[in-house]
Amino acid sequence: MKILIYAEHREGQLRKITYENISLARTLGQPFEVLVVGNEVQDIQEQLGRYGAEQVVFYKNAQLENYSADGYARIVAEAVKERQADVLLMGATSTGKDLGPRVASILNAAMATDCIHVEMEGDNLKLIRPMYAGKVQATIRLTSAVKVVTVRPNVYQASEAPVTAKVDTKEVSAPDFKTVVKEIVSGAKGKLDVTEANIIVSGGRGMKGPENWHLIEDLAQLLGAATGASRAAVDAGWRPHDEQVGQTGKTVSPSLYIAVGISGAIQHLAGMSSSKYIVAINKDPDAPIFKLADYGIVADLFDVVPRMIEELKAGN
Ligand SMILES: Cc1cc2nc3c(=O)[nH]c(=O)nc-3n(C[C@H](O)[C@H](O)[C@H](O)COP(=O)(O)OP(=O)(O)OC[C@H]3O[C@@H](n4cnc5c(N)ncnc54)[C@H](O)[C@@H]3O)c2cc1C
């Protein structure tokens, strides 16, 4: 069973999910290659080789500089056919969610999205994915010839296993793209994305307003964390949508998730329940978040968070 791993990149930089998927593929004991689609992508050989990719194929064209759904889908589908891959493995990221189904549709492939467990079972893959906002976990076996699988970021650790990667570059002719993305203007450059963060400090309606968000930001900065938010905070216009965690926001799996003034509605839990450790700060002892939390602090956040910041600043 041959696996083709889609290498995700943004602004010329490979994304962490690519290394996670390579590390996962190594454990499956099947031949795999890494597919890069783009134009200028930095350090392909060095970075992909570091995580154990021996064979890399780079489908290159100036028009592929930025991700665009229809163009990338056609090129990735072409690559799956040319490389005679049985499985296309990608991240359950915003790009993976957009690209995966399009490629699956072109290839008439079955697809499993947002998998949190991937293993070999005989000569097929056994996949586990949460369903119904995380209430159940489904075990899936795809029976089509070609399979498309997306894996939740941060579930598998990116582990180094250095090899010398062989990179075959192919200049592809640009199909007649319906859309070409000319420029991406990023809202907050350098901001750590919640889906890639190892630690997240998230705030909810309990924060009372945007003027108090410096507490979330200060705590996050001291912990090297990304900042997240509940939908209530986003809908109120206190935080940008790219920080929203949950069913209609992003799905995250950090090592540590600190929920500050968040009640723990099922739609919020759907996006963060696979975090390794959850700490909840809430003044209501009956808040549903405490059912899931590993550590709970029942207190007023305006007392607790400044004290945490002070302690961290003092190096405790
Ligand atoms: C279709 C659908 C999709 C949705 N998608 C999402 C989603 O993606 N993400 C999401 O988050 N929600 C989502 N929601 C909304 C969800 O149902 C909740 O309304 C939302 O998560 C509530 O946000 P919250 O916990 O910040 O606010 P609240 O539920 O109002 O909770 C605020 C909490 O703060 C605590 N608090 C208040 N003051 C303090 C204080 N001083 N100190 C300590 N604690 C304090 C309160 O005790 C309370 O528990 C969705 C809803 C629907 C219907």
PDBQT file of the ligand as one rigid body, heavy atoms in Angstrom, charges set to zero:
ROOT
HETATM    1  C1  LIG A 401     -24.510  25.264  15.832  1.00  0.00    +0.000 C 
HETATM    2  C2  LIG A 401     -23.691  25.843  16.941  1.00  0.00    +0.000 A 
HETATM    3  C3  LIG A 401     -22.330  25.891  16.790  1.00  0.00    +0.000 A 
HETATM    4  C4  LIG A 401     -21.529  26.409  17.830  1.00  0.00    +0.000 A 
HETATM    5  N1  LIG A 401     -20.167  26.436  17.686  1.00  0.00    +0.000 NA
HETATM    6  C5  LIG A 401     -19.415  26.854  18.717  1.00  0.00    +0.000 A 
HETATM    7  C6  LIG A 401     -17.994  26.827  18.641  1.00  0.00    +0.000 A 
HETATM    8  O1  LIG A 401     -17.397  26.490  17.606  1.00  0.00    +0.000 OA
HETATM    9  N2  LIG A 401     -17.276  27.226  19.719  1.00  0.00    +0.000 N 
HETATM   10  C7  LIG A 401     -17.871  27.651  20.891  1.00  0.00    +0.000 A 
HETATM   11  O2  LIG A 401     -17.148  28.010  21.836  1.00  0.00    +0.000 OA
HETATM   12  N3  LIG A 401     -19.202  27.705  20.967  1.00  0.00    +0.000 NA
HETATM   13  C8  LIG A 401     -19.997  27.334  19.914  1.00  0.00    +0.000 A 
HETATM   14  N4  LIG A 401     -21.340  27.439  20.021  1.00  0.00    +0.000 N 
HETATM   15  C9  LIG A 401     -21.911  28.193  21.153  1.00  0.00    +0.000 C 
HETATM   16  C10 LIG A 401     -22.021  27.386  22.425  1.00  0.00    +0.000 C 
HETATM   17  O3  LIG A 401     -23.274  26.706  22.454  1.00  0.00    +0.000 OA
HETATM   18  C11 LIG A 401     -21.951  28.339  23.646  1.00  0.00    +0.000 C 
HETATM   19  O4  LIG A 401     -22.951  29.304  23.525  1.00  0.00    +0.000 OA
HETATM   20  C12 LIG A 401     -20.612  29.036  23.809  1.00  0.00    +0.000 C 
HETATM   21  O5  LIG A 401     -19.560  28.104  23.727  1.00  0.00    +0.000 OA
HETATM   22  C13 LIG A 401     -20.578  29.745  25.156  1.00  0.00    +0.000 C 
HETATM   23  O6  LIG A 401     -19.391  30.450  25.292  1.00  0.00    +0.000 OA
HETATM   24  P1  LIG A 401     -18.793  30.756  26.739  1.00  0.00    +0.000 P 
HETATM   25  O7  LIG A 401     -18.515  29.467  27.419  1.00  0.00    +0.000 OA
HETATM   26  O8  LIG A 401     -17.678  31.705  26.537  1.00  0.00    +0.000 OA
HETATM   27  O9  LIG A 401     -19.982  31.567  27.399  1.00  0.00    +0.000 OA
HETATM   28  P2  LIG A 401     -20.973  31.148  28.575  1.00  0.00    +0.000 P 
HETATM   29  O10 LIG A 401     -21.651  29.864  28.271  1.00  0.00    +0.000 OA
HETATM   30  O11 LIG A 401     -21.799  32.350  28.822  1.00  0.00    +0.000 OA
HETATM   31  O12 LIG A 401     -20.006  30.858  29.796  1.00  0.00    +0.000 OA
HETATM   32  C14 LIG A 401     -19.297  31.853  30.470  1.00  0.00    +0.000 C 
HETATM   33  C15 LIG A 401     -18.688  31.183  31.685  1.00  0.00    +0.000 C 
HETATM   34  O13 LIG A 401     -17.861  32.119  32.372  1.00  0.00    +0.000 OA
HETATM   35  C16 LIG A 401     -18.011  31.909  33.752  1.00  0.00    +0.000 C 
HETATM   36  N5  LIG A 401     -17.649  33.169  34.411  1.00  0.00    +0.000 N 
HETATM   37  C17 LIG A 401     -18.282  34.358  34.354  1.00  0.00    +0.000 A 
HETATM   38  N6  LIG A 401     -17.630  35.280  35.060  1.00  0.00    +0.000 NA
HETATM   39  C18 LIG A 401     -16.540  34.666  35.588  1.00  0.00    +0.000 A 
HETATM   40  C19 LIG A 401     -15.490  35.094  36.432  1.00  0.00    +0.000 A 
HETATM   41  N7  LIG A 401     -15.390  36.367  36.847  1.00  0.00    +0.000 N 
HETATM   42  N8  LIG A 401     -14.564  34.202  36.791  1.00  0.00    +0.000 NA
HETATM   43  C20 LIG A 401     -14.625  32.901  36.396  1.00  0.00    +0.000 A 
HETATM   44  N9  LIG A 401     -15.613  32.452  35.585  1.00  0.00    +0.000 NA
HETATM   45  C21 LIG A 401     -16.557  33.319  35.184  1.00  0.00    +0.000 A 
HETATM   46  C22 LIG A 401     -19.462  31.534  33.955  1.00  0.00    +0.000 C 
HETATM   47  O14 LIG A 401     -19.628  30.796  35.157  1.00  0.00    +0.000 OA
HETATM   48  C23 LIG A 401     -19.723  30.704  32.694  1.00  0.00    +0.000 C 
HETATM   49  O15 LIG A 401     -19.532  29.320  32.954  1.00  0.00    +0.000 OA
HETATM   50  C24 LIG A 401     -22.144  26.927  18.996  1.00  0.00    +0.000 A 
HETATM   51  C25 LIG A 401     -23.531  26.874  19.114  1.00  0.00    +0.000 A 
HETATM   52  C26 LIG A 401     -24.303  26.342  18.107  1.00  0.00    +0.000 A 
HETATM   53  C27 LIG A 401     -25.785  26.290  18.273  1.00  0.00    +0.000 C 
ENDROOT
TORSDOF 0
